[in-house]
Amino acid sequence: MTPELLWMTAGIFVLSVLSGMLGFGVALAAIPFLSLFLTDLVHQVQPLGIALGGATALFAAIGFARSGLIDGRTAVWLALLAGAASPLGVLAAQRTAPTVIWIAYFLSATYMLWRLIRARPLQSAPPRQLAWLALLVVPIAVFTTFVGAGVGFLLVPTLIAFGFEPKRAAGTNAVVVVAQSASALAFHLPRAQLDGGTTITLLVAGALGAYLGARFTSLRLSNQQFKNVFVGMMVVLLLYRLYTLLA
């Protein structure tokens, strides 16, 4: 293993533990991290980030499922819709300048973080709640795939706003990210430029980290502690991304 791959593997493992704690795929954090080692955003960084996002979300979902923290009915419907919509985000990303994608990434994450801090949960009947979520998940899936991330950084705050307990929102989101990532990756692969050995090594490290992170959240964090961790991690990610954009 080369020193560069060793650093990449260690970084992805740590990021996957943190992402798994939130029910994210690791793509949101992995995109700026992988950009330190890979130069092509659309053909290298995004496909690898999306592949890692799907694998880590799958193992995070397994970790949350062991504690009963997934709303199965909601997860299935949102996963189907996100999987169907995400290819539109891939097509848009392949036709957009990388600078525009980074700006969209930063602004959207900042806005949703602000909404999570300020918004109060909505109160609505479950059927109506699911209908509204179904409408919202389509643009969320398209946009987050466009910026190369999983739906989590937009969907988790949305689920919390609709009255989901934070940890259940994280577990439910993880299932949706798996479907979104699989669909988006299928459209990225024909143009992707990935090294097989590097990809497999990072997938294994990411899957292990995500499972450990999800189990830690399930067993050790209260819902309020989870929300605090979510906000703190998002602030760190956004400041890091802003630094790399301006550096």
C-alpha positions as semicolon CSV with decimal commas, in nm:
position;residue;x (nm);y (nm);z (nm)
1;M;0,000;0,000;0,000
2;T;0,143;0,335;-0,107
3;P;0,167;0,622;0,145
4;E;-0,101;0,810;-0,052
5;L;-0,343;0,515;-0,040
6;L;-0,269;0,469;0,330
7;W;-0,366;0,830;0,400
8;M;-0,676;0,799;0,184
9;T;-0,783;0,479;0,362
10;A;-0,729;0,623;0,710
11;G;-0,915;0,940;0,618
12;I;-1,211;0,755;0,465
13;F;-1,235;0,529;0,771
14;V;-1,252;0,826;1,010
15;L;-1,497;1,014;0,789
16;S;-1,711;0,700;0,757
17;V;-1,733;0,657;1,134
18;L;-1,853;1,016;1,163
19;S;-2,089;0,987;0,865
20;G;-2,225;0,657;0,992
21;M;-2,311;0,823;1,320
22;L;-2,541;1,058;1,123
23;G;-2,689;0,793;0,893
24;F;-2,516;0,957;0,596
25;G;-2,328;0,791;0,320
26;V;-1,975;0,926;0,343
27;A;-1,999;1,109;0,007
28;L;-2,069;1,451;0,159
29;A;-1,743;1,443;0,355
30;A;-1,549;1,228;0,107
31;I;-1,591;1,460;-0,194
32;P;-1,366;1,740;-0,059
33;F;-1,128;1,488;0,102
34;L;-1,082;1,283;-0,216
35;S;-1,025;1,606;-0,409
36;L;-0,694;1,637;-0,223
37;F;-0,570;1,323;-0,401
38;L;-0,769;1,305;-0,727
39;T;-0,793;1,582;-0,984
40;D;-1,105;1,508;-1,192
41;L;-1,421;1,601;-0,999
42;V;-1,681;1,446;-1,231
43;H;-1,498;1,136;-1,357
44;Q;-1,293;1,037;-1,050
45;V;-1,401;1,211;-0,730
46;Q;-1,779;1,199;-0,773
47;P;-1,804;0,832;-0,889
48;L;-1,573;0,715;-0,610
49;G;-1,752;0,934;-0,354
50;I;-2,092;0,802;-0,463
51;A;-1,971;0,440;-0,449
52;L;-1,838;0,500;-0,100
53;G;-2,160;0,678;-0,007
54;G;-2,370;0,378;-0,105
55;A;-2,150;0,123;0,071
56;T;-2,124;0,324;0,392
57;A;-2,497;0,400;0,394
58;L;-2,573;0,028;0,359
59;F;-2,364;-0,064;0,660
60;A;-2,493;0,233;0,857
61;A;-2,848;0,116;0,780
62;I;-2,761;-0,231;0,911
63;G;-2,626;-0,074;1,229
64;F;-2,939;0,136;1,284
65;A;-3,171;-0,150;1,191
66;R;-3,029;-0,363;1,472
67;S;-3,170;-0,105;1,715
68;G;-3,504;-0,069;1,533
69;L;-3,428;0,287;1,421
70;I;-3,562;0,268;1,064
71;D;-3,914;0,362;0,955
72;G;-3,951;0,086;0,697
73;R;-4,256;0,213;0,506
74;T;-4,120;0,565;0,471
75;A;-3,772;0,440;0,383
76;V;-3,895;0,215;0,102
77;W;-4,109;0,484;-0,065
78;L;-3,842;0,752;-0,039
79;A;-3,572;0,511;-0,159
80;L;-3,770;0,422;-0,471
81;L;-3,831;0,787;-0,556
82;A;-3,472;0,893;-0,484
83;G;-3,334;0,608;-0,692
84;A;-3,553;0,704;-0,986
85;A;-3,469;1,075;-0,966
86;S;-3,095;1,071;-0,899
87;P;-2,981;1,001;-1,261
88;L;-3,106;1,350;-1,351
89;G;-2,852;1,490;-1,106
90;V;-2,573;1,289;-1,269
91;L;-2,663;1,418;-1,614
92;A;-2,669;1,775;-1,483
93;A;-2,329;1,736;-1,311
94;Q;-2,169;1,605;-1,629
95;R;-2,276;1,923;-1,809
96;T;-2,189;2,179;-1,541
97;A;-1,863;2,354;-1,451
98;P;-1,703;2,216;-1,130
99;T;-1,696;2,563;-0,971
100;V;-2,073;2,590;-1,002
101;I;-2,114;2,247;-0,840
102;W;-1,894;2,344;-0,544
103;I;-2,083;2,669;-0,489
104;A;-2,418;2,485;-0,499
105;Y;-2,283;2,229;-0,252
106;F;-2,174;2,494;-0,003
107;L;-2,482;2,715;-0,022
108;S;-2,732;2,430;0,010
109;A;-2,556;2,271;0,306
110;T;-2,532;2,608;0,481
111;Y;-2,902;2,677;0,428
112;M;-3,015;2,337;0,559
113;L;-2,791;2,368;0,862
114;W;-2,953;2,703;0,941
115;R;-3,299;2,551;0,895
116;L;-3,214;2,261;1,126
117;I;-3,103;2,496;1,402
118;R;-3,403;2,731;1,377
119;A;-3,696;2,521;1,258
120;R;-3,950;2,359;1,486
121;P;-4,082;2,013;1,397
122;L;-4,400;2,013;1,190
123;Q;-4,709;1,836;1,316
124;S;-4,900;1,645;1,048
125;A;-5,089;1,321;1,006
126;P;-4,873;1,029;0,881
127;P;-5,041;0,992;0,536
128;R;-5,006;1,361;0,462
129;Q;-4,656;1,359;0,602
130;L;-4,550;1,081;0,367
131;A;-4,709;1,256;0,069
132;W;-4,515;1,577;0,137
133;L;-4,192;1,385;0,189
134;A;-4,249;1,201;-0,139
135;L;-4,277;1,536;-0,317
136;L;-3,969;1,677;-0,151
137;V;-3,738;1,377;-0,194
138;V;-3,733;1,405;-0,575
139;P;-3,569;1,751;-0,594
140;I;-3,352;1,661;-0,295
141;A;-3,225;1,349;-0,473
142;V;-3,162;1,534;-0,800
143;F;-2,977;1,819;-0,633
144;T;-2,765;1,612;-0,394
145;T;-2,661;1,379;-0,676
146;F;-2,571;1,688;-0,879
147;V;-2,324;1,797;-0,608
148;G;-2,197;1,439;-0,567
149;A;-2,335;1,375;-0,218
150;G;-2,595;1,151;-0,060
151;V;-2,936;1,288;0,025
152;G;-2,858;1,291;0,398
153;F;-2,743;1,647;0,449
154;L;-3,078;1,767;0,311
155;L;-3,306;1,474;0,394
156;V;-3,215;1,424;0,761
157;P;-3,304;1,784;0,855
158;T;-3,621;1,751;0,646
159;L;-3,726;1,432;0,825
160;I;-3,657;1,596;1,162
161;A;-3,865;1,897;1,058
162;F;-4,151;1,658;0,976
163;G;-4,147;1,517;1,327
164;F;-3,908;1,220;1,305
165;E;-3,691;1,156;1,607
166;P;-3,335;1,248;1,503
167;K;-3,190;0,897;1,532
168;R;-3,485;0,745;1,342
169;A;-3,439;1,012;1,075
170;A;-3,075;0,906;1,042
171;G;-3,160;0,536;1,012
172;T;-3,439;0,596;0,760
173;N;-3,217;0,826;0,557
174;A;-2,944;0,563;0,535
175;V;-3,178;0,331;0,342
176;V;-3,264;0,611;0,099
177;V;-2,895;0,689;0,039
178;V;-2,829;0,327;-0,062
179;A;-3,090;0,346;-0,340
180;Q;-2,984;0,691;-0,453
181;S;-2,616;0,595;-0,466
182;A;-2,676;0,273;-0,659
183;S;-2,883;0,454;-0,920
184;A;-2,640;0,745;-0,955
185;L;-2,335;0,517;-0,972
186;A;-2,487;0,320;-1,258
187;F;-2,500;0,640;-1,463
188;H;-2,151;0,753;-1,358
189;L;-1,970;0,426;-1,431
190;P;-1,956;0,449;-1,814
191;R;-1,744;0,766;-1,783
192;A;-1,575;0,694;-1,450
193;Q;-1,198;0,665;-1,421
194;L;-1,143;0,452;-1,112
195;D;-0,856;0,233;-0,994
196;G;-0,990;-0,106;-0,885
197;G;-0,748;-0,166;-0,598
198;T;-0,794;0,179;-0,452
199;T;-1,171;0,158;-0,482
200;I;-1,197;-0,180;-0,307
201;T;-0,962;-0,075;-0,025
202;L;-1,160;0,240;0,042
203;L;-1,495;0,058;0,023
204;V;-1,386;-0,192;0,291
205;A;-1,255;0,083;0,519
206;G;-1,568;0,291;0,467
207;A;-1,811;0,005;0,531
208;L;-1,642;-0,088;0,858
209;G;-1,627;0,271;0,977
210;A;-1,992;0,341;0,892
211;Y;-2,118;0,036;1,078
212;L;-1,920;0,128;1,389
213;G;-2,046;0,486;1,373
214;A;-2,410;0,380;1,337
215;R;-2,388;0,139;1,628
216;F;-2,230;0,409;1,846
217;T;-2,518;0,648;1,771
218;S;-2,779;0,376;1,825
219;L;-2,644;0,269;2,161
220;R;-2,469;0,573;2,310
221;L;-2,632;0,898;2,194
222;S;-2,963;1,051;2,293
223;N;-3,170;1,226;2,026
224;Q;-3,060;1,569;2,146
225;Q;-2,697;1,461;2,156
226;F;-2,736;1,329;1,801
227;K;-2,875;1,664;1,685
228;N;-2,585;1,848;1,850
229;V;-2,333;1,615;1,686
230;F;-2,505;1,661;1,349
231;V;-2,485;2,041;1,371
232;G;-2,125;2,034;1,491
233;M;-2,006;1,801;1,217
234;M;-2,186;1,999;0,948
235;V;-2,021;2,322;1,066
236;V;-1,677;2,158;1,052
237;L;-1,742;2,018;0,703
238;L;-1,864;2,352;0,570
239;L;-1,570;2,545;0,715
240;Y;-1,331;2,289;0,571
241;R;-1,497;2,308;0,229
242;L;-1,488;2,690;0,240
243;Y;-1,118;2,682;0,325
244;T;-1,038;2,453;0,032
245;L;-1,241;2,671;-0,206
246;L;-1,056;2,987;-0,101
247;A;-0,709;2,840;-0,057
